[in-house]
Amino acid sequence: MDRVPAGLSSFFIYNPLYGPTDETEHEKLLFYYPPDTPLDQKLKYVGLSEAMVNFTRYFRFFFKKKISLK
């Protein structure tokens, strides 16, 4: 089996509190690598990350209420 070297295709930092509307959504993005990536692609990755975080928050809240460790 061939080994594939590790690589970084993109890295970004965003703040979901910034850019609350569709017109200001780009303000959420604080840092993105590589910098020459088109803005629409950057926002797609940020939106996907936000969706995954919000999805997992739902389950954390759900299981916290259902399972009590008393």
CHARMM-style PDB file with segment names, atoms N, HN, CA, C and O in Angstrom:
ATOM      1  N   MET     1       0.852  -1.180   0.000  1.00  0.00      PROA
ATOM      2  CA  MET     1       0.000   0.000   0.000  1.00  0.00      PROA
ATOM      3  C   MET     1       0.899   1.246   0.000  1.00  0.00      PROA
ATOM      4  O   MET     1       1.838   1.354   0.789  1.00  0.00      PROA
ATOM      5  N   ASP     2       0.590   2.167  -0.893  1.00  0.00      PROA
ATOM      6  HN  ASP     2      -0.173   2.079  -1.534  1.00  0.00      PROA
ATOM      7  CA  ASP     2       1.356   3.405  -0.987  1.00  0.00      PROA
ATOM      8  C   ASP     2       0.907   4.385   0.074  1.00  0.00      PROA
ATOM      9  O   ASP     2      -0.272   4.483   0.411  1.00  0.00      PROA
ATOM     10  N   ARG     3       1.869   5.093   0.579  1.00  0.00      PROA
ATOM     11  HN  ARG     3       2.828   5.013   0.304  1.00  0.00      PROA
ATOM     12  CA  ARG     3       1.553   6.134   1.570  1.00  0.00      PROA
ATOM     13  C   ARG     3       1.360   7.462   0.859  1.00  0.00      PROA
ATOM     14  O   ARG     3       2.095   7.804  -0.067  1.00  0.00      PROA
ATOM     15  N   VAL     4       0.377   8.186   1.301  1.00  0.00      PROA
ATOM     16  HN  VAL     4      -0.220   7.908   2.054  1.00  0.00      PROA
ATOM     17  CA  VAL     4       0.110   9.517   0.764  1.00  0.00      PROA
ATOM     18  C   VAL     4       0.561  10.519   1.812  1.00  0.00      PROA
ATOM     19  O   VAL     4       0.118  10.456   2.959  1.00  0.00      PROA
ATOM     20  N   PRO     5       1.439  11.445   1.432  1.00  0.00      PROA
ATOM     21  CA  PRO     5       1.896  12.418   2.427  1.00  0.00      PROA
ATOM     22  C   PRO     5       0.750  13.334   2.870  1.00  0.00      PROA
ATOM     23  O   PRO     5      -0.151  13.653   2.094  1.00  0.00      PROA
ATOM     24  N   ALA     6       0.811  13.736   4.112  1.00  0.00      PROA
ATOM     25  HN  ALA     6       1.543  13.477   4.742  1.00  0.00      PROA
ATOM     26  CA  ALA     6      -0.200  14.651   4.650  1.00  0.00      PROA
ATOM     27  C   ALA     6      -0.049  16.018   3.999  1.00  0.00      PROA
ATOM     28  O   ALA     6       1.055  16.452   3.670  1.00  0.00      PROA
ATOM     29  N   GLY     7      -1.157  16.671   3.826  1.00  0.00      PROA
ATOM     30  HN  GLY     7      -2.054  16.319   4.094  1.00  0.00      PROA
ATOM     31  CA  GLY     7      -1.133  17.999   3.220  1.00  0.00      PROA
ATOM     32  C   GLY     7      -2.261  18.855   3.768  1.00  0.00      PROA
ATOM     33  O   GLY     7      -3.237  18.344   4.317  1.00  0.00      PROA
ATOM     34  N   LEU     8      -2.119  20.126   3.617  1.00  0.00      PROA
ATOM     35  HN  LEU     8      -1.326  20.541   3.172  1.00  0.00      PROA
ATOM     36  CA  LEU     8      -3.128  21.073   4.076  1.00  0.00      PROA
ATOM     37  C   LEU     8      -3.714  21.766   2.858  1.00  0.00      PROA
ATOM     38  O   LEU     8      -3.038  22.558   2.201  1.00  0.00      PROA
ATOM     39  N   SER     9      -4.966  21.468   2.560  1.00  0.00      PROA
ATOM     40  HN  SER     9      -5.515  20.824   3.093  1.00  0.00      PROA
ATOM     41  CA  SER     9      -5.589  22.090   1.384  1.00  0.00      PROA
ATOM     42  C   SER     9      -6.206  23.442   1.726  1.00  0.00      PROA
ATOM     43  O   SER     9      -6.223  24.350   0.896  1.00  0.00      PROA
ATOM     44  N   SER    10      -6.712  23.573   2.951  1.00  0.00      PROA
ATOM     45  HN  SER    10      -6.698  22.835   3.626  1.00  0.00      PROA
ATOM     46  CA  SER    10      -7.234  24.867   3.384  1.00  0.00      PROA
ATOM     47  C   SER    10      -7.257  24.919   4.903  1.00  0.00      PROA
ATOM     48  O   SER    10      -7.326  23.895   5.583  1.00  0.00      PROA
ATOM     49  N   PHE    11      -7.196  26.135   5.409  1.00  0.00      PROA
ATOM     50  HN  PHE    11      -7.139  26.967   4.857  1.00  0.00      PROA
ATOM     51  CA  PHE    11      -7.242  26.396   6.845  1.00  0.00      PROA
ATOM     52  C   PHE    11      -7.906  27.748   7.006  1.00  0.00      PROA
ATOM     53  O   PHE    11      -7.569  28.700   6.302  1.00  0.00      PROA
ATOM     54  N   PHE    12      -8.863  27.834   7.945  1.00  0.00      PROA
ATOM     55  HN  PHE    12      -9.137  27.061   8.517  1.00  0.00      PROA
ATOM     56  CA  PHE    12      -9.512  29.117   8.140  1.00  0.00      PROA
ATOM     57  C   PHE    12      -9.948  29.294   9.583  1.00  0.00      PROA
ATOM     58  O   PHE    12     -10.131  28.332  10.329  1.00  0.00      PROA
ATOM     59  N   ILE    13     -10.107  30.548   9.945  1.00  0.00      PROA
ATOM     60  HN  ILE    13      -9.959  31.330   9.339  1.00  0.00      PROA
ATOM     61  CA  ILE    13     -10.604  30.944  11.262  1.00  0.00      PROA
ATOM     62  C   ILE    13     -11.783  31.877  11.010  1.00  0.00      PROA
ATOM     63  O   ILE    13     -11.692  32.827  10.232  1.00  0.00      PROA
ATOM     64  N   TYR    14     -12.885  31.584  11.683  1.00  0.00      PROA
ATOM     65  HN  TYR    14     -12.959  30.812  12.315  1.00  0.00      PROA
ATOM     66  CA  TYR    14     -14.066  32.434  11.517  1.00  0.00      PROA
ATOM     67  C   TYR    14     -14.712  32.680  12.865  1.00  0.00      PROA
ATOM     68  O   TYR    14     -14.501  31.936  13.822  1.00  0.00      PROA
ATOM     69  N   ASN    15     -15.503  33.741  12.920  1.00  0.00      PROA
ATOM     70  HN  ASN    15     -15.674  34.346  12.143  1.00  0.00      PROA
ATOM     71  CA  ASN    15     -16.257  34.082  14.115  1.00  0.00      PROA
ATOM     72  C   ASN    15     -17.722  34.162  13.718  1.00  0.00      PROA
ATOM     73  O   ASN    15     -18.103  35.061  12.969  1.00  0.00      PROA
ATOM     74  N   PRO    16     -18.560  33.239  14.205  1.00  0.00      PROA
ATOM     75  CA  PRO    16     -19.964  33.234  13.791  1.00  0.00      PROA
ATOM     76  C   PRO    16     -20.762  34.445  14.280  1.00  0.00      PROA
ATOM     77  O   PRO    16     -21.871  34.681  13.802  1.00  0.00      PROA
ATOM     78  N   LEU    17     -20.223  35.203  15.211  1.00  0.00      PROA
ATOM     79  HN  LEU    17     -19.322  35.011  15.600  1.00  0.00      PROA
ATOM     80  CA  LEU    17     -20.931  36.384  15.699  1.00  0.00      PROA
ATOM     81  C   LEU    17     -20.829  37.554  14.723  1.00  0.00      PROA
ATOM     82  O   LEU    17     -21.649  38.470  14.769  1.00  0.00      PROA
ATOM     83  N   TYR    18     -19.836  37.529  13.847  1.00  0.00      PROA
ATOM     84  HN  TYR    18     -19.170  36.785  13.810  1.00  0.00      PROA
ATOM     85  CA  TYR    18     -19.689  38.577  12.831  1.00  0.00      PROA
ATOM     86  C   TYR    18     -20.524  38.199  11.613  1.00  0.00      PROA
ATOM     87  O   TYR    18     -20.811  37.020  11.405  1.00  0.00      PROA
ATOM     88  N   GLY    19     -20.906  39.152  10.831  1.00  0.00      PROA
ATOM     89  HN  GLY    19     -20.673  40.110  11.000  1.00  0.00      PROA
ATOM     90  CA  GLY    19     -21.621  38.904   9.588  1.00  0.00      PROA
ATOM     91  C   GLY    19     -22.926  38.158   9.758  1.00  0.00      PROA
ATOM     92  O   GLY    19     -23.074  37.071   9.200  1.00  0.00      PROA
ATOM     93  N   PRO    20     -23.890  38.698  10.512  1.00  0.00      PROA
ATOM     94  CA  PRO    20     -25.135  37.970  10.763  1.00  0.00      PROA
ATOM     95  C   PRO    20     -26.074  37.871   9.559  1.00  0.00      PROA
ATOM     96  O   PRO    20     -26.973  37.030   9.562  1.00  0.00      PROA
ATOM     97  N   THR    21     -25.894  38.699   8.541  1.00  0.00      PROA
ATOM     98  HN  THR    21     -25.163  39.382   8.539  1.00  0.00      PROA
ATOM     99  CA  THR    21     -26.780  38.657   7.379  1.00  0.00      PROA
ATOM    100  C   THR    21     -26.029  38.113   6.165  1.00  0.00      PROA
ATOM    101  O   THR    21     -24.803  38.003   6.180  1.00  0.00      PROA
ATOM    102  N   ASP    22     -26.773  37.776   5.123  1.00  0.00      PROA
ATOM    103  HN  ASP    22     -27.769  37.865   5.111  1.00  0.00      PROA
ATOM    104  CA  ASP    22     -26.153  37.263   3.898  1.00  0.00      PROA
ATOM    105  C   ASP    22     -25.241  38.301   3.242  1.00  0.00      PROA
ATOM    106  O   ASP    22     -24.230  37.943   2.637  1.00  0.00      PROA
ATOM    107  N   GLU    23     -25.587  39.566   3.358  1.00  0.00      PROA
ATOM    108  HN  GLU    23     -26.407  39.857   3.849  1.00  0.00      PROA
ATOM    109  CA  GLU    23     -24.784  40.626   2.746  1.00  0.00      PROA
ATOM    110  C   GLU    23     -23.461  40.837   3.474  1.00  0.00      PROA
ATOM    111  O   GLU    23     -22.484  41.282   2.872  1.00  0.00      PROA
ATOM    112  N   THR    24     -23.426  40.519   4.768  1.00  0.00      PROA
ATOM    113  HN  THR    24     -24.219  40.157   5.257  1.00  0.00      PROA
ATOM    114  CA  THR    24     -22.208  40.737   5.562  1.00  0.00      PROA
ATOM    115  C   THR    24     -21.546  39.432   5.972  1.00  0.00      PROA
ATOM    116  O   THR    24     -20.694  39.419   6.861  1.00  0.00      PROA
ATOM    117  N   GLU    25     -21.930  38.335   5.331  1.00  0.00      PROA
ATOM    118  HN  GLU    25     -22.622  38.346   4.610  1.00  0.00      PROA
ATOM    119  CA  GLU    25     -21.405  37.023   5.710  1.00  0.00      PROA
ATOM    120  C   GLU    25     -19.881  36.941   5.585  1.00  0.00      PROA
ATOM    121  O   GLU    25     -19.237  36.217   6.344  1.00  0.00      PROA
ATOM    122  N   HSD    26     -19.307  37.670   4.641  1.00  0.00      PROA
ATOM    123  HN  HSD    26     -19.831  38.258   4.024  1.00  0.00      PROA
ATOM    124  CA  HSD    26     -17.861  37.649   4.454  1.00  0.00      PROA
ATOM    125  C   HSD    26     -17.098  38.189   5.672  1.00  0.00      PROA
ATOM    126  O   HSD    26     -15.906  37.921   5.820  1.00  0.00      PROA
ATOM    127  N   GLU    27     -17.775  38.942   6.539  1.00  0.00      PROA
ATOM    128  HN  GLU    27     -18.744  39.159   6.418  1.00  0.00      PROA
ATOM    129  CA  GLU    27     -17.120  39.497   7.728  1.00  0.00      PROA
ATOM    130  C   GLU    27     -16.811  38.420   8.766  1.00  0.00      PROA
ATOM    131  O   GLU    27     -15.987  38.650   9.651  1.00  0.00      PROA
ATOM    132  N   LYS    28     -17.446  37.258   8.682  1.00  0.00      PROA
ATOM    133  HN  LYS    28     -18.115  37.071   7.963  1.00  0.00      PROA
ATOM    134  CA  LYS    28     -17.160  36.150   9.606  1.00  0.00      PROA
ATOM    135  C   LYS    28     -15.741  35.622   9.438  1.00  0.00      PROA
ATOM    136  O   LYS    28     -15.125  35.140  10.387  1.00  0.00      PROA
ATOM    137  N   LEU    29     -15.248  35.721   8.242  1.00  0.00      PROA
ATOM    138  HN  LEU    29     -15.749  36.113   7.470  1.00  0.00      PROA
ATOM    139  CA  LEU    29     -13.967  35.133   7.884  1.00  0.00      PROA
ATOM    140  C   LEU    29     -12.827  36.017   8.370  1.00  0.00      PROA
ATOM    141  O   LEU    29     -12.634  37.126   7.870  1.00  0.00      PROA
ATOM    142  N   LEU    30     -12.069  35.519   9.351  1.00  0.00      PROA
ATOM    143  HN  LEU    30     -12.226  34.618   9.757  1.00  0.00      PROA
ATOM    144  CA  LEU    30     -10.961  36.288   9.908  1.00  0.00      PROA
ATOM    145  C   LEU    30      -9.643  35.944   9.227  1.00  0.00      PROA
ATOM    146  O   LEU    30      -8.790  36.813   9.047  1.00  0.00      PROA
ATOM    147  N   PHE    31      -9.471  34.666   8.845  1.00  0.00      PROA
ATOM    148  HN  PHE    31     -10.164  33.960   8.992  1.00  0.00      PROA
ATOM    149  CA  PHE    31      -8.248  34.229   8.179  1.00  0.00      PROA
ATOM    150  C   PHE    31      -8.584  33.054   7.279  1.00  0.00      PROA
ATOM    151  O   PHE    31      -9.389  32.198   7.647  1.00  0.00      PROA
ATOM    152  N   TYR    32      -7.971  33.007   6.098  1.00  0.00      PROA
ATOM    153  HN  TYR    32      -7.317  33.702   5.799  1.00  0.00      PROA
ATOM    154  CA  TYR    32      -8.164  31.864   5.199  1.00  0.00      PROA
ATOM    155  C   TYR    32      -6.870  31.582   4.455  1.00  0.00      PROA
ATOM    156  O   TYR    32      -6.222  32.490   3.934  1.00  0.00      PROA
ATOM    157  N   TYR    33      -6.501  30.291   4.415  1.00  0.00      PROA
ATOM    158  HN  TYR    33      -7.027  29.554   4.838  1.00  0.00      PROA
ATOM    159  CA  TYR    33      -5.347  29.848   3.636  1.00  0.00      PROA
ATOM    160  C   TYR    33      -5.807  28.773   2.677  1.00  0.00      PROA
ATOM    161  O   TYR    33      -6.510  27.855   3.100  1.00  0.00      PROA
ATOM    162  N   PRO    34      -5.458  28.838   1.452  1.00  0.00      PROA
ATOM    163  CA  PRO    34      -4.632  29.821   0.746  1.00  0.00      PROA
ATOM    164  C   PRO    34      -5.419  31.093   0.441  1.00  0.00      PROA
ATOM    165  O   PRO    34      -6.618  31.041   0.166  1.00  0.00      PROA
ATOM    166  N   PRO    35      -4.741  32.218   0.493  1.00  0.00      PROA
ATOM    167  CA  PRO    35      -5.439  33.499   0.344  1.00  0.00      PROA
ATOM    168  C   PRO    35      -6.004  33.754  -1.051  1.00  0.00      PROA
ATOM    169  O   PRO    35      -6.880  34.607  -1.199  1.00  0.00      PROA
ATOM    170  N   ASP    36      -5.538  33.053  -2.070  1.00  0.00      PROA
ATOM    171  HN  ASP    36      -4.827  32.361  -1.950  1.00  0.00      PROA
ATOM    172  CA  ASP    36      -6.016  33.304  -3.423  1.00  0.00      PROA
ATOM    173  C   ASP    36      -7.270  32.495  -3.786  1.00  0.00      PROA
ATOM    174  O   ASP    36      -7.678  32.478  -4.948  1.00  0.00      PROA
ATOM    175  N   THR    37      -7.876  31.833  -2.810  1.00  0.00      PROA
ATOM    176  HN  THR    37      -7.544  31.847  -1.866  1.00  0.00      PROA
ATOM    177  CA  THR    37      -9.119  31.083  -3.021  1.00  0.00      PROA
ATOM    178  C   THR    37     -10.263  32.077  -3.255  1.00  0.00      PROA
ATOM    179  O   THR    37     -10.359  33.080  -2.548  1.00  0.00      PROA
ATOM    180  N   PRO    38     -11.125  31.811  -4.234  1.00  0.00      PROA
ATOM    181  CA  PRO    38     -12.265  32.719  -4.474  1.00  0.00      PROA
ATOM    182  C   PRO    38     -13.159  32.841  -3.240  1.00  0.00      PROA
ATOM    183  O   PRO    38     -13.337  31.885  -2.486  1.00  0.00      PROA
ATOM    184  N   LEU    39     -13.715  34.036  -3.051  1.00  0.00      PROA
ATOM    185  HN  LEU    39     -13.570  34.814  -3.664  1.00  0.00      PROA
ATOM    186  CA  LEU    39     -14.522  34.327  -1.867  1.00  0.00      PROA
ATOM    187  C   LEU    39     -15.721  33.391  -1.747  1.00  0.00      PROA
ATOM    188  O   LEU    39     -16.047  32.962  -0.640  1.00  0.00      PROA
ATOM    189  N   ASP    40     -16.382  33.064  -2.846  1.00  0.00      PROA
ATOM    190  HN  ASP    40     -16.117  33.412  -3.745  1.00  0.00      PROA
ATOM    191  CA  ASP    40     -17.552  32.196  -2.750  1.00  0.00      PROA
ATOM    192  C   ASP    40     -17.185  30.803  -2.253  1.00  0.00      PROA
ATOM    193  O   ASP    40     -17.961  30.181  -1.527  1.00  0.00      PROA
ATOM    194  N   GLN    41     -16.015  30.309  -2.634  1.00  0.00      PROA
ATOM    195  HN  GLN    41     -15.385  30.814  -3.224  1.00  0.00      PROA
ATOM    196  CA  GLN    41     -15.575  29.002  -2.132  1.00  0.00      PROA
ATOM    197  C   GLN    41     -15.224  29.088  -0.647  1.00  0.00      PROA
ATOM    198  O   GLN    41     -15.528  28.169   0.113  1.00  0.00      PROA
ATOM    199  N   LYS    42     -14.592  30.175  -0.232  1.00  0.00      PROA
ATOM    200  HN  LYS    42     -14.346  30.922  -0.849  1.00  0.00      PROA
ATOM    201  CA  LYS    42     -14.284  30.371   1.187  1.00  0.00      PROA
ATOM    202  C   LYS    42     -15.559  30.349   2.023  1.00  0.00      PROA
ATOM    203  O   LYS    42     -15.615  29.699   3.067  1.00  0.00      PROA
ATOM    204  N   LEU    43     -16.581  31.065   1.558  1.00  0.00      PROA
ATOM    205  HN  LEU    43     -16.535  31.593   0.710  1.00  0.00      PROA
ATOM    206  CA  LEU    43     -17.832  31.148   2.303  1.00  0.00      PROA
ATOM    207  C   LEU    43     -18.564  29.813   2.335  1.00  0.00      PROA
ATOM    208  O   LEU    43     -19.269  29.521   3.301  1.00  0.00      PROA
ATOM    209  N   LYS    44     -18.409  29.002   1.297  1.00  0.00      PROA
ATOM    210  HN  LYS    44     -17.836  29.239   0.512  1.00  0.00      PROA
ATOM    211  CA  LYS    44     -19.017  27.666   1.307  1.00  0.00      PROA
ATOM    212  C   LYS    44     -18.398  26.808   2.397  1.00  0.00      PROA
ATOM    213  O   LYS    44     -19.111  26.111   3.119  1.00  0.00      PROA
ATOM    214  N   TYR    45     -17.071  26.853   2.522  1.00  0.00      PROA
ATOM    215  HN  TYR    45     -16.492  27.419   1.936  1.00  0.00      PROA
ATOM    216  CA  TYR    45     -16.401  26.073   3.567  1.00  0.00      PROA
ATOM    217  C   TYR    45     -16.776  26.571   4.963  1.00  0.00      PROA
ATOM    218  O   TYR    45     -16.989  25.771   5.875  1.00  0.00      PROA
ATOM    219  N   VAL    46     -16.854  27.872   5.125  1.00  0.00      PROA
ATOM    220  HN  VAL    46     -16.681  28.521   4.385  1.00  0.00      PROA
ATOM    221  CA  VAL    46     -17.252  28.427   6.422  1.00  0.00      PROA
ATOM    222  C   VAL    46     -18.692  28.023   6.744  1.00  0.00      PROA
ATOM    223  O   VAL    46     -18.986  27.645   7.878  1.00  0.00      PROA
ATOM    224  N   GLY    47     -19.576  28.098   5.776  1.00  0.00      PROA
ATOM    225  HN  GLY    47     -19.337  28.406   4.855  1.00  0.00      PROA
ATOM    226  CA  GLY    47     -20.967  27.699   5.985  1.00  0.00      PROA
ATOM    227  C   GLY    47     -21.096  26.230   6.344  1.00  0.00      PROA
ATOM    228  O   GLY    47     -21.895  25.870   7.208  1.00  0.00      PROA
ATOM    229  N   LEU    48     -20.314  25.372   5.684  1.00  0.00      PROA
ATOM    230  HN  LEU    48     -19.665  25.664   4.981  1.00  0.00      PROA
ATOM    231  CA  LEU    48     -20.324  23.946   5.998  1.00  0.00      PROA
ATOM    232  C   LEU    48     -19.831  23.713   7.420  1.00  0.00      PROA
ATOM    233  O   LEU    48     -20.405  22.904   8.149  1.00  0.00      PROA
ATOM    234  N   SER    49     -18.782  24.406   7.818  1.00  0.00      PROA
ATOM    235  HN  SER    49     -18.315  25.063   7.226  1.00  0.00      PROA
ATOM    236  CA  SER    49     -18.263  24.265   9.180  1.00  0.00      PROA
ATOM    237  C   SER    49     -19.276  24.734  10.220  1.00  0.00      PROA
ATOM    238  O   SER    49     -19.457  24.085  11.250  1.00  0.00      PROA
ATOM    239  N   GLU    50     -19.928  25.844   9.955  1.00  0.00      PROA
ATOM    240  HN  GLU    50     -19.781  26.371   9.118  1.00  0.00      PROA
ATOM    241  CA  GLU    50     -20.966  26.329  10.870  1.00  0.00      PROA
ATOM    242  C   GLU    50     -22.097  25.319  11.001  1.00  0.00      PROA
ATOM    243  O   GLU    50     -22.603  25.082  12.098  1.00  0.00      PROA
ATOM    244  N   ALA    51     -22.491  24.728   9.884  1.00  0.00      PROA
ATOM    245  HN  ALA    51     -22.081  24.921   8.993  1.00  0.00      PROA
ATOM    246  CA  ALA    51     -23.573  23.743   9.912  1.00  0.00      PROA
ATOM    247  C   ALA    51     -23.184  22.525  10.746  1.00  0.00      PROA
ATOM    248  O   ALA    51     -23.997  22.016  11.517  1.00  0.00      PROA
ATOM    249  N   MET    52     -21.950  22.058  10.594  1.00  0.00      PROA
ATOM    250  HN  MET    52     -21.289  22.472   9.968  1.00  0.00      PROA
ATOM    251  CA  MET    52     -21.509  20.895  11.377  1.00  0.00      PROA
ATOM    252  C   MET    52     -21.444  21.214  12.870  1.00  0.00      PROA
ATOM    253  O   MET    52     -21.820  20.387  13.701  1.00  0.00      PROA
ATOM    254  N   VAL    53     -20.974  22.398  13.203  1.00  0.00      PROA
ATOM    255  HN  VAL    53     -20.669  23.069  12.528  1.00  0.00      PROA
ATOM    256  CA  VAL    53     -20.905  22.803  14.614  1.00  0.00      PROA
ATOM    257  C   VAL    53     -22.309  22.898  15.199  1.00  0.00      PROA
ATOM    258  O   VAL    53     -22.554  22.401  16.298  1.00  0.00      PROA
ATOM    259  N   ASN    54     -23.225  23.524  14.485  1.00  0.00      PROA
ATOM    260  HN  ASN    54     -23.026  23.928  13.592  1.00  0.00      PROA
ATOM    261  CA  ASN    54     -24.601  23.646  14.979  1.00  0.00      PROA
ATOM    262  C   ASN    54     -25.286  22.298  15.093  1.00  0.00      PROA
ATOM    263  O   ASN    54     -26.064  22.081  16.022  1.00  0.00      PROA
ATOM    264  N   PHE    55     -25.015  21.391  14.172  1.00  0.00      PROA
ATOM    265  HN  PHE    55     -24.383  21.568  13.417  1.00  0.00      PROA
ATOM    266  CA  PHE    55     -25.584  20.051  14.202  1.00  0.00      PROA
ATOM    267  C   PHE    55     -25.111  19.301  15.443  1.00  0.00      PROA
ATOM    268  O   PHE    55     -25.916  18.661  16.119  1.00  0.00      PROA
ATOM    269  N   THR    56     -23.822  19.371  15.751  1.00  0.00      PROA
ATOM    270  HN  THR    56     -23.168  19.891  15.202  1.00  0.00      PROA
ATOM    271  CA  THR    56     -23.303  18.664  16.928  1.00  0.00      PROA
ATOM    272  C   THR    56     -23.771  19.318  18.226  1.00  0.00      PROA
ATOM    273  O   THR    56     -23.925  18.632  19.236  1.00  0.00      PROA
ATOM    274  N   ARG    57     -23.996  20.622  18.217  1.00  0.00      PROA
ATOM    275  HN  ARG    57     -23.871  21.180  17.397  1.00  0.00      PROA
ATOM    276  CA  ARG    57     -24.530  21.288  19.419  1.00  0.00      PROA
ATOM    277  C   ARG    57     -25.904  20.756  19.781  1.00  0.00      PROA
ATOM    278  O   ARG    57     -26.229  20.609  20.959  1.00  0.00      PROA
ATOM    279  N   TYR    58     -26.705  20.470  18.777  1.00  0.00      PROA
ATOM    280  HN  TYR    58     -26.442  20.589  17.819  1.00  0.00      PROA
ATOM    281  CA  TYR    58     -28.036  19.922  19.015  1.00  0.00      PROA
ATOM    282  C   TYR    58     -27.928  18.610  19.784  1.00  0.00      PROA
ATOM    283  O   TYR    58     -28.650  18.408  20.760  1.00  0.00      PROA
ATOM    284  N   PHE    59     -27.053  17.732  19.367  1.00  0.00      PROA
ATOM    285  HN  PHE    59     -26.466  17.896  18.574  1.00  0.00      PROA
ATOM    286  CA  PHE    59     -26.932  16.437  20.028  1.00  0.00      PROA
ATOM    287  C   PHE    59     -26.343  16.567  21.424  1.00  0.00      PROA
ATOM    288  O   PHE    59     -26.717  15.821  22.330  1.00  0.00      PROA
ATOM    289  N   ARG    60     -25.429  17.503  21.601  1.00  0.00      PROA
ATOM    290  HN  ARG    60     -25.125  18.108  20.866  1.00  0.00      PROA
ATOM    291  CA  ARG    60     -24.875  17.717  22.936  1.00  0.00      PROA
ATOM    292  C   ARG    60     -25.980  18.149  23.896  1.00  0.00      PROA
ATOM    293  O   ARG    60     -26.058  17.657  25.022  1.00  0.00      PROA
ATOM    294  N   PHE    61     -26.823  19.058  23.451  1.00  0.00      PROA
ATOM    295  HN  PHE    61     -26.760  19.457  22.536  1.00  0.00      PROA
ATOM    296  CA  PHE    61     -27.936  19.520  24.280  1.00  0.00      PROA
ATOM    297  C   PHE    61     -28.938  18.392  24.514  1.00  0.00      PROA
ATOM    298  O   PHE    61     -29.411  18.208  25.635  1.00  0.00      PROA
ATOM    299  N   PHE    62     -29.264  17.639  23.467  1.00  0.00      PROA
ATOM    300  HN  PHE    62     -28.880  17.788  22.556  1.00  0.00      PROA
ATOM    301  CA  PHE    62     -30.234  16.559  23.555  1.00  0.00      PROA
ATOM    302  C   PHE    62     -29.775  15.487  24.535  1.00  0.00      PROA
ATOM    303  O   PHE    62     -30.550  15.065  25.393  1.00  0.00      PROA
ATOM    304  N   PHE    63     -28.526  15.040  24.421  1.00  0.00      PROA
ATOM    305  HN  PHE    63     -27.896  15.382  23.725  1.00  0.00      PROA
ATOM    306  CA  PHE    63     -28.049  13.976  25.295  1.00  0.00      PROA
ATOM    307  C   PHE    63     -27.785  14.466  26.712  1.00  0.00      PROA
ATOM    308  O   PHE    63     -27.866  13.689  27.663  1.00  0.00      PROA
ATOM    309  N   LYS    64     -27.473  15.727  26.856  1.00  0.00      PROA
ATOM    310  HN  LYS    64     -27.407  16.358  26.083  1.00  0.00      PROA
ATOM    311  CA  LYS    64     -27.283  16.276  28.193  1.00  0.00      PROA
ATOM    312  C   LYS    64     -28.591  16.259  28.966  1.00  0.00      PROA
ATOM    313  O   LYS    64     -28.595  16.014  30.172  1.00  0.00      PROA
ATOM    314  N   LYS    65     -29.706  16.519  28.283  1.00  0.00      PROA
ATOM    315  HN  LYS    65     -29.703  16.719  27.303  1.00  0.00      PROA
ATOM    316  CA  LYS    65     -31.019  16.505  28.923  1.00  0.00      PROA
ATOM    317  C   LYS    65     -31.503  15.079  29.184  1.00  0.00      PROA
ATOM    318  O   LYS    65     -32.134  14.824  30.210  1.00  0.00      PROA
ATOM    319  N   LYS    66     -31.221  14.155  28.279  1.00  0.00      PROA
ATOM    320  HN  LYS    66     -30.709  14.363  27.446  1.00  0.00      PROA
ATOM    321  CA  LYS    66     -31.716  12.796  28.384  1.00  0.00      PROA
ATOM    322  C   LYS    66     -30.926  11.946  29.387  1.00  0.00      PROA
ATOM    323  O   LYS    66     -31.498  11.105  30.080  1.00  0.00      PROA
ATOM    324  N   ILE    67     -29.622  12.169  29.457  1.00  0.00      PROA
ATOM    325  HN  ILE    67     -29.157  12.853  28.894  1.00  0.00      PROA
ATOM    326  CA  ILE    67     -28.771  11.348  30.317  1.00  0.00      PROA
ATOM    327  C   ILE    67     -28.377  12.166  31.540  1.00  0.00      PROA
ATOM    328  O   ILE    67     -27.728  13.205  31.420  1.00  0.00      PROA
ATOM    329  N   SER    68     -28.761  11.707  32.676  1.00  0.00      PROA
ATOM    330  HN  SER    68     -29.288  10.864  32.773  1.00  0.00      PROA
ATOM    331  CA  SER    68     -28.420  12.377  33.918  1.00  0.00      PROA
ATOM    332  C   SER    68     -27.461  11.493  34.706  1.00  0.00      PROA
ATOM    333  O   SER    68     -27.734  10.311  34.917  1.00  0.00      PROA
ATOM    334  N   LEU    69     -26.363  12.050  35.131  1.00  0.00      PROA
ATOM    335  HN  LEU    69     -26.141  13.010  34.959  1.00  0.00      PROA
ATOM    336  CA  LEU    69     -25.366  11.279  35.883  1.00  0.00      PROA
ATOM    337  C   LEU    69     -25.459  11.592  37.367  1.00  0.00      PROA
ATOM    338  O   LEU    69     -24.503  12.097  37.955  1.00  0.00      PROA
ATOM    339  N   LYS    70     -26.586  11.302  37.970  1.00  0.00      PROA
ATOM    340  HN  LYS    70     -27.363  10.892  37.492  1.00  0.00      PROA
ATOM    341  CA  LYS    70     -26.783  11.583  39.390  1.00  0.00      PROA
ATOM    342  C   LYS    70     -26.364  10.408  40.228  1.00  0.00      PROA
ATOM    343  OT1 LYS    70     -26.457  10.460  41.454  1.00  0.00      PROA
TER     344      LYS     70
END
